[in-house]
Amino acid sequence: MTSAAEGAGFATMWRELAAVGRHAGTGGYRRYAWTPADADCREWFRAQAEDRGLAYETDRNGNQWAWLGDPAAGDAVVTGSHLDSVPDGGAFDGPLGVVSSFAALDELRGRGARPRRPLAVVNFVDEEGARFGVACVGSRLTAGRLAPQDARDLVDADGVSLARAMEKAGRDPAAIGPDPERLARIGAFVELHVEQGRALDLLGRPVGVASAIWPHGRWRFDFRGEANHAGTTRLVDRRDPMLTYATTVLAARKKARLAGALATFGKVAVEPGGVNAIASRVRGWLDSRAADEETLAEVVAAIEHAARERGARDGVEVSVVRESFTPVVEFAHDLRDRLAALLGAGSPAPVLPTGAGHDAGILSAAVPTAMLFVRNPTGVSHSPAESAAEDDCLAGVSALADVLEGLACR
């Protein structure tokens, strides 16, 4: 059980982060990579590391590390998550994992545990991809799954490149890239995260273990038509890309439902954007996920086919670009099973899959990785309604401390 003092430490950290990047109008968070809100989060992380006497460093890709023990010793046990958010996101997605990691180290010290392996807490930069459109940039670069120049060339909605944003934040974009030496130091990575669903709530359990991450990706659909006057152009004379886009959104819902998959158009940009004008171009971003890669490919192909078929009828040109893709991730079975056993009080902890992507999934090809989930009673995520009870959060801290002790101290 987490002690009162350690619970107070969690509450203090949580309160310190609560106001950073929070939008007064929506109550959601806008902590985008390489912005002032992100800088405040990063400063908070550095302060937590230094307050605990941990060795603090920032790697070539901007990821932050706090070390207990000698990093060069190798076979380290690393935990952590991210501090950035989606637009108007909730408080728990990402920060719960980072706060819990520091709190778990505090609990280990309170227990008098003596690590035999180095321990570290990490904050991966730009996990959500809210600003530049590609998720898990920090971990992808580190693992060699995103080319450095492709990363530097990413631009936000204002046309600011990732390279320029990093420079403005005092970082060197020329230095980004694969970091095999750092990955070679890590013996295991365990990420704690609020559950993005209601499985644990339905099971009546506060903490669970991840089995796998569904394959998922992002596709950009461009619909090009002809701008014209909304009040004078006959319906039969129009080449309206909004009509093709709307039909594609409906097709995505149908194709995903029939396949037992997920497909969401959650972002759209319209040109020229006038109320009294027919659009010349509509750009929509599709997020799609499925239990296996074959099903995912079939669903996206079906959506693209529906878009092109409707575009031909509407006189609209359709193009599709895959912006990112993450294959199915099966977490290391031995590590997963060990975590489930460590957390079992009479019976193993629940083991469940997730459709959400995480840094742990990106690192899994290079490092043994595992994930813990903390109960989310609403099941809502990427929204201000995202929640977790304090008792469940503290149960997550205690569970993570048990895991770290079992991996690093025995």
C-alpha positions as CSV (number, residue, x, y, z in Angstrom):
1,M,0.0,0.0,0.0
2,T,1.1,3.6,-0.7
3,S,1.8,5.5,2.5
4,A,0.1,8.7,3.5
5,A,3.4,10.6,2.9
6,E,3.8,9.1,-0.6
7,G,0.2,9.8,-1.4
8,A,0.8,13.4,-0.4
9,G,3.8,13.5,-2.7
10,F,1.7,12.3,-5.6
11,A,-1.0,14.9,-4.8
12,T,1.6,17.7,-4.7
13,M,3.1,16.8,-8.0
14,W,-0.4,16.4,-9.6
15,R,-1.4,19.8,-8.3
16,E,1.8,21.5,-9.6
17,L,1.1,20.2,-13.1
18,A,-2.7,20.8,-13.1
19,A,-2.6,24.4,-14.3
20,V,0.1,24.0,-17.0
21,G,-1.3,24.4,-20.5
22,R,-4.9,24.2,-19.3
23,H,-7.4,26.2,-21.4
24,A,-9.7,28.3,-19.3
25,G,-12.6,28.0,-21.8
26,T,-12.7,24.3,-22.4
27,G,-11.0,22.9,-19.3
28,G,-8.8,20.7,-21.6
29,Y,-5.1,20.8,-22.0
30,R,-3.1,22.2,-24.9
31,R,0.4,21.1,-24.2
32,Y,1.9,20.9,-27.7
33,A,5.5,20.0,-28.4
34,W,8.1,22.8,-28.2
35,T,5.6,25.5,-27.0
36,P,5.7,27.5,-23.8
37,A,3.3,25.0,-22.1
38,D,5.6,22.2,-23.1
39,A,8.6,24.1,-21.8
40,D,6.8,24.5,-18.4
41,C,6.2,20.8,-18.3
42,R,9.8,20.1,-19.1
43,E,11.0,22.4,-16.4
44,W,8.7,20.6,-13.9
45,F,10.3,17.3,-14.9
46,R,13.8,18.7,-14.4
47,A,12.9,20.1,-11.0
48,Q,11.4,16.7,-9.9
49,A,14.7,15.0,-10.9
50,E,16.9,17.4,-9.2
51,D,14.8,17.5,-6.0
52,R,15.4,13.7,-5.7
53,G,19.1,13.9,-6.4
54,L,18.6,12.0,-9.7
55,A,21.0,12.6,-12.6
56,Y,19.1,14.7,-15.2
57,E,19.8,14.7,-18.9
58,T,18.1,15.5,-22.2
59,D,19.0,13.3,-25.1
60,R,19.6,14.3,-28.8
61,N,15.9,14.0,-29.6
62,G,14.7,16.1,-26.7
63,N,13.5,13.3,-24.5
64,Q,14.2,13.9,-20.8
65,W,15.8,11.4,-18.4
66,A,16.2,11.2,-14.7
67,W,18.6,8.5,-13.5
68,L,19.0,6.6,-10.2
69,G,22.3,4.8,-10.5
70,D,24.9,4.7,-13.3
71,P,23.3,4.8,-16.8
72,A,26.5,3.4,-18.3
73,A,26.1,0.2,-16.2
74,G,23.4,-1.1,-18.6
75,D,20.5,-3.4,-18.1
76,A,18.5,-0.4,-16.7
77,V,14.8,-0.6,-15.7
78,V,13.1,2.5,-17.2
79,T,9.6,3.8,-16.6
80,G,7.8,7.0,-17.6
81,S,5.5,8.3,-20.3
82,H,4.9,11.7,-21.8
83,L,3.6,15.2,-20.7
84,D,2.3,16.6,-24.0
85,S,-1.5,16.5,-24.9
86,V,-3.9,16.3,-27.8
87,P,-6.0,19.4,-28.4
88,D,-8.1,20.0,-25.3
89,G,-7.0,16.6,-23.9
90,G,-7.6,15.3,-20.4
91,A,-5.3,15.6,-17.4
92,F,-4.3,11.9,-17.2
93,D,-3.1,10.7,-20.6
94,G,0.6,10.8,-20.3
95,P,1.2,12.9,-17.1
96,L,-0.2,10.1,-14.9
97,G,2.6,7.8,-16.0
98,V,5.3,10.4,-15.4
99,V,4.0,11.5,-12.0
100,S,3.5,7.9,-10.9
101,S,7.0,7.1,-11.9
102,F,8.5,9.7,-9.6
103,A,6.1,8.6,-6.9
104,A,7.0,5.0,-7.3
105,L,10.7,5.9,-6.9
106,D,9.7,7.7,-3.7
107,E,7.9,4.6,-2.5
108,L,10.9,2.4,-3.2
109,R,13.0,4.6,-1.1
110,G,10.4,4.6,1.7
111,R,10.5,0.8,1.6
112,G,14.3,0.8,1.9
113,A,14.6,-1.0,-1.4
114,R,18.2,-1.2,-2.8
115,P,18.2,-1.4,-6.6
116,R,20.7,-3.7,-8.2
117,R,20.1,-2.3,-11.6
118,P,20.0,1.4,-12.7
119,L,16.5,3.0,-12.6
120,A,15.3,5.9,-14.7
121,V,12.2,8.0,-15.4
122,V,11.7,9.3,-18.9
123,N,9.5,11.9,-20.5
124,F,9.2,11.2,-24.2
125,V,8.7,14.4,-26.3
126,D,5.8,14.9,-28.7
127,E,4.0,11.6,-28.1
128,E,0.6,12.8,-29.2
129,G,1.7,14.4,-32.4
130,A,-0.8,17.2,-31.9
131,R,1.3,19.9,-33.4
132,F,3.2,18.3,-36.3
133,G,0.9,15.4,-37.1
134,V,3.1,12.4,-36.4
135,A,2.7,10.6,-33.1
136,C,5.6,9.4,-30.8
137,V,8.2,11.6,-32.5
138,G,10.7,11.4,-29.6
139,S,10.6,7.6,-29.3
140,R,10.4,7.0,-33.1
141,L,13.5,9.0,-33.6
142,T,15.3,7.2,-30.8
143,A,14.4,3.8,-32.2
144,G,15.3,4.7,-35.8
145,R,11.7,4.5,-36.9
146,L,11.5,8.1,-38.2
147,A,14.1,9.6,-40.5
148,P,15.7,12.7,-39.0
149,Q,15.1,14.8,-42.2
150,D,11.5,13.7,-42.4
151,A,11.1,14.8,-38.8
152,R,12.8,18.2,-39.4
153,D,10.5,18.8,-42.3
154,L,7.3,18.3,-40.4
155,V,5.3,21.5,-40.2
156,D,2.5,22.7,-38.0
157,A,-0.8,24.5,-39.0
158,D,1.1,27.8,-39.1
159,G,3.8,26.5,-41.4
160,V,6.4,26.3,-38.6
161,S,8.7,23.4,-39.1
162,L,9.7,21.0,-36.3
163,A,13.3,22.1,-36.9
164,R,12.4,25.8,-36.4
165,A,10.3,25.0,-33.3
166,M,13.2,23.1,-31.7
167,E,15.6,25.9,-32.4
168,K,13.3,28.4,-30.8
169,A,13.1,26.1,-27.8
170,G,16.9,26.0,-27.6
171,R,17.4,22.6,-29.0
172,D,19.6,21.6,-32.0
173,P,17.5,19.9,-34.7
174,A,20.6,18.8,-36.5
175,A,21.4,16.4,-33.7
176,I,18.2,14.4,-33.8
177,G,18.3,10.7,-34.9
178,P,18.6,7.1,-33.8
179,D,20.1,6.5,-30.4
180,P,21.2,2.8,-30.3
181,E,23.7,3.3,-27.5
182,R,21.0,4.7,-25.2
183,L,18.6,1.9,-26.1
184,A,21.4,-0.7,-25.4
185,R,21.5,0.6,-21.8
186,I,17.8,-0.4,-21.2
187,G,17.0,-3.9,-20.0
188,A,13.2,-3.2,-19.6
189,F,10.8,-0.3,-20.1
190,V,7.5,-0.3,-18.2
191,E,5.0,2.5,-19.0
192,L,2.0,3.2,-16.7
193,H,-1.0,4.8,-18.4
194,V,-4.6,5.6,-17.7
195,E,-6.8,3.1,-19.4
196,Q,-8.4,4.5,-22.6
197,G,-11.5,2.4,-22.3
198,R,-13.6,0.8,-19.5
199,A,-12.4,-2.8,-19.4
200,L,-10.9,-2.5,-15.9
201,D,-14.0,-0.7,-14.6
202,L,-16.2,-3.6,-15.9
203,L,-13.8,-6.1,-14.2
204,G,-13.8,-4.2,-10.9
205,R,-10.0,-4.0,-10.9
206,P,-7.9,-0.8,-10.4
207,V,-4.8,-1.9,-12.3
208,G,-4.2,-4.1,-15.3
209,V,-1.4,-5.2,-17.7
210,A,-1.3,-4.6,-21.4
211,S,-1.2,-7.7,-23.7
212,A,-0.9,-5.9,-27.1
213,I,-1.4,-2.7,-29.0
214,W,-3.6,-2.9,-32.1
215,P,-1.9,-1.8,-35.4
216,H,-2.9,1.7,-36.3
217,G,-2.0,4.6,-38.6
218,R,-2.9,8.0,-39.9
219,W,-3.8,8.8,-43.5
220,R,-4.3,12.2,-45.2
221,F,-7.1,12.4,-47.7
222,D,-7.1,15.3,-50.2
223,F,-10.2,16.1,-52.1
224,R,-9.7,18.7,-54.9
225,G,-12.7,20.3,-56.6
226,E,-13.5,23.7,-57.9
227,A,-14.1,26.9,-55.9
228,N,-17.2,28.7,-56.9
229,H,-20.0,30.9,-55.6
230,A,-22.4,29.2,-53.2
231,G,-25.3,31.4,-54.2
232,T,-25.0,31.3,-58.0
233,T,-23.7,27.9,-58.9
234,R,-26.3,25.3,-59.8
235,L,-26.0,22.0,-57.9
236,V,-25.5,20.1,-61.1
237,D,-22.6,22.3,-62.1
238,R,-20.6,21.9,-58.9
239,R,-17.4,20.0,-58.2
240,D,-17.8,20.2,-54.5
241,P,-15.1,18.3,-52.5
242,M,-17.0,18.8,-49.3
243,L,-19.7,16.4,-50.7
244,T,-17.1,13.8,-51.4
245,Y,-15.5,14.2,-48.0
246,A,-18.8,13.9,-46.2
247,T,-19.6,10.7,-48.1
248,T,-16.2,9.3,-47.2
249,V,-16.7,10.0,-43.5
250,L,-19.9,8.0,-43.6
251,A,-18.2,5.2,-45.6
252,A,-15.4,5.0,-43.0
253,R,-17.9,4.5,-40.2
254,K,-19.7,1.7,-42.2
255,K,-16.5,-0.1,-43.3
256,A,-15.0,-0.1,-39.8
257,R,-18.3,-1.3,-38.2
258,L,-18.5,-4.2,-40.6
259,A,-14.9,-5.3,-40.0
260,G,-15.0,-4.8,-36.2
261,A,-12.3,-2.1,-36.5
262,L,-12.1,1.6,-35.8
263,A,-12.0,4.5,-38.3
264,T,-12.2,8.2,-37.4
265,F,-11.9,11.4,-39.4
266,G,-11.1,13.7,-36.5
267,K,-9.4,16.7,-38.3
268,V,-10.4,18.6,-41.4
269,A,-9.0,21.7,-43.2
270,V,-11.1,23.5,-45.9
271,E,-9.9,26.0,-48.5
272,P,-10.7,28.8,-49.0
273,G,-13.0,28.4,-46.0
274,G,-15.7,30.9,-46.9
275,V,-19.3,30.4,-45.7
276,N,-20.6,31.6,-49.1
277,A,-18.1,29.7,-51.2
278,I,-17.8,26.2,-52.5
279,A,-14.5,24.7,-51.4
280,S,-11.6,24.2,-53.7
281,R,-10.0,21.6,-51.5
282,V,-10.9,19.6,-48.4
283,R,-8.2,17.8,-46.5
284,G,-9.2,15.2,-43.9
285,W,-7.1,13.0,-41.7
286,L,-8.2,9.4,-41.0
287,D,-7.1,7.5,-37.9
288,S,-7.8,3.8,-38.3
289,R,-7.1,0.8,-36.0
290,A,-7.9,-2.9,-36.0
291,A,-7.0,-6.1,-34.2
292,D,-4.7,-7.3,-37.0
293,E,-2.8,-5.7,-39.9
294,E,-4.7,-7.5,-42.6
295,T,-8.0,-6.2,-41.3
296,L,-6.6,-2.7,-41.0
297,A,-5.3,-2.7,-44.6
298,E,-8.7,-3.9,-45.9
299,V,-10.6,-1.3,-44.0
300,V,-8.4,1.6,-45.2
301,A,-8.4,0.3,-48.8
302,A,-12.2,0.1,-48.7
303,I,-12.5,3.7,-47.4
304,E,-10.1,4.9,-50.1
305,H,-12.1,3.0,-52.8
306,A,-15.3,4.6,-51.6
307,A,-13.7,8.0,-51.7
308,R,-12.4,7.6,-55.2
309,E,-15.7,6.2,-56.4
310,R,-17.7,9.1,-55.0
311,G,-15.0,11.6,-56.3
312,A,-15.5,10.3,-59.8
313,R,-19.2,11.0,-59.6
314,D,-18.6,14.5,-58.1
315,G,-15.8,15.6,-60.4
316,V,-13.4,15.6,-57.5
317,E,-9.8,14.4,-57.5
318,V,-8.9,12.2,-54.5
319,S,-5.4,11.5,-53.3
320,V,-4.3,9.5,-50.2
321,V,-1.0,9.6,-48.3
322,R,-0.1,7.4,-45.3
323,E,1.5,9.7,-42.8
324,S,2.3,7.2,-40.1
325,F,1.8,3.5,-39.3
326,T,2.6,1.4,-36.3
327,P,2.3,-2.4,-36.7
328,V,0.7,-4.7,-34.1
329,V,2.7,-4.8,-30.9
330,E,2.8,-8.0,-28.8
331,F,4.4,-7.0,-25.5
332,A,7.2,-9.3,-24.4
333,H,5.2,-12.3,-23.0
334,D,7.7,-13.2,-20.3
335,L,7.8,-9.6,-19.0
336,R,4.0,-9.2,-19.3
337,D,3.3,-12.5,-17.5
338,R,5.8,-11.6,-14.7
339,L,4.1,-8.2,-14.2
340,A,0.7,-9.9,-14.0
341,A,1.9,-12.3,-11.4
342,L,3.7,-9.6,-9.4
343,L,0.5,-7.6,-9.2
344,G,-1.9,-10.5,-8.5
345,A,-3.4,-10.5,-5.0
346,G,-4.6,-14.0,-5.0
347,S,-5.1,-14.0,-8.8
348,P,-3.1,-12.5,-11.6
349,A,-3.8,-8.9,-12.7
350,P,-6.1,-8.6,-15.7
351,V,-4.3,-8.7,-19.1
352,L,-6.0,-6.7,-21.9
353,P,-5.3,-5.3,-25.3
354,T,-5.6,-1.6,-26.3
355,G,-6.3,0.2,-29.5
356,A,-4.2,3.3,-28.4
357,G,-0.6,3.8,-29.4
358,H,2.2,4.5,-26.9
359,D,5.9,5.0,-26.7
360,A,6.2,1.6,-25.2
361,G,4.9,0.2,-28.5
362,I,7.4,2.1,-30.5
363,L,10.3,0.8,-28.3
364,S,9.1,-2.8,-28.2
365,A,11.1,-3.9,-31.2
366,A,14.4,-2.8,-29.6
367,V,13.7,-3.2,-25.8
368,P,11.6,-5.6,-23.7
369,T,8.5,-3.4,-22.9
370,A,5.4,-3.7,-20.8
371,M,2.5,-1.5,-19.8
372,L,0.3,-1.0,-16.7
373,F,-3.2,0.5,-17.0
374,V,-5.0,2.4,-14.3
375,R,-8.8,2.2,-14.2
376,N,-10.7,5.0,-16.0
377,P,-14.4,4.8,-14.8
378,T,-15.8,6.9,-17.6
379,G,-13.8,5.1,-20.4
380,V,-13.4,8.6,-21.9
381,S,-9.9,9.7,-23.1
382,H,-8.5,12.6,-25.2
383,S,-11.1,14.8,-23.5
384,P,-11.4,16.9,-20.4
385,A,-13.9,14.2,-19.1
386,E,-11.0,11.7,-18.8
387,S,-10.7,10.6,-15.2
388,A,-9.2,8.3,-12.6
389,A,-10.0,8.2,-8.9
390,E,-7.2,9.1,-6.5
391,D,-7.3,5.7,-4.8
392,D,-6.8,4.0,-8.2
393,C,-4.0,6.4,-9.1
394,L,-2.3,5.5,-5.8
395,A,-2.9,1.8,-6.4
396,G,-1.1,2.4,-9.8
397,V,1.8,3.9,-8.0
398,S,2.0,1.0,-5.6
399,A,1.8,-1.5,-8.5
400,L,4.5,0.3,-10.4
401,A,6.7,0.3,-7.3
402,D,6.1,-3.4,-6.9
403,V,7.1,-3.9,-10.5
404,L,10.2,-1.8,-10.3
405,E,11.3,-3.5,-7.1
406,G,10.7,-6.9,-8.6
407,L,12.7,-6.1,-11.7
408,A,15.5,-3.9,-10.3
409,C,15.9,-4.9,-6.7
410,R,15.7,-8.7,-6.6
